[in-house]
Amino acid sequence: YTKPIEADEKPNGAISTKNEKPKKKKMSDEEILEKLRTIVTIGDPNRKYTKMEKIGQGASGTVFIAVEVATGREIAIKTMNLSQQPKKELIINEILVMRENQNPNIVNYLDSYLVGEELW
């Protein structure tokens, strides 16, 4: 038999809860690269930083100590191959949050660069 769908009822007969959020469409790899290109600094980080020395490696990437050519200050660089990252959308959010929040008590974000499919 058929019956009209109530306002709080889904077409399949399941009752909807008011706390349900609509499913967010997952971004494609190309959409992610496109968004990253609008966030990152343009240029070649290999010209800005020198004396890169690997100090660690983890699941999301490799960390280096380097020297900023213009200032001589020592900095940390994390590189990650985007094709190996399972949750690329989170990387975009992380960059946006880090660049807006600076504090002298933590390691602060300076720049991001996209070199091919590698994010610095």
Secondary structure, DSSP 8 states (H G I E B T S, - for coil): ------TTB-TTS-B--TT---------HHHHHHHHHHHS--S-HHHHEEEEEEEEE-SS-EEEEEEETTT--EEEEEEEEGGG-S-HHHHHHHHHHHHH---TTS-------EETTEE-
